[in-house]
């Protein structure tokens, strides 16, 4: 069974569907089936968890040793009423894809 959870955000309410079959799932409230459960805290606060991970990864890959022209980070974000936002897993591991790009025509490379 899935539950609907609502966070408040600077742009208005955000409703998220959570799968109650996920490992570690714990219902935050007992409500009627289909009822939306209001989550304490704001969406922006929940997203701070993954924001820190993204900033740390960007800082690491922007180092002068690599000096890429472009950095792309890709990761899934899973929302939890208890944990906030977490990086979603792929299989049994956390998922973070990094793509670094250098331009061949750049004067630094040639």
Secondary structure as UniProt FT lines:
FT   STRAND          2..8
FT   TURN            10..11
FT   STRAND          14..19
FT   TURN            20..21
FT   TURN            23..24
FT   TURN            33..34
FT   STRAND          36..42
FT   HELIX           43..61
FT   TURN            64..66
FT   STRAND          70..74
FT   STRAND          77..80
FT   TURN            81..83
FT   STRAND          84..87
FT   STRAND          89..90
FT   TURN            91..92
FT   STRAND          93..94
FT   STRAND          97..101
FT   TURN            104..105
FT   HELIX           107..109
//
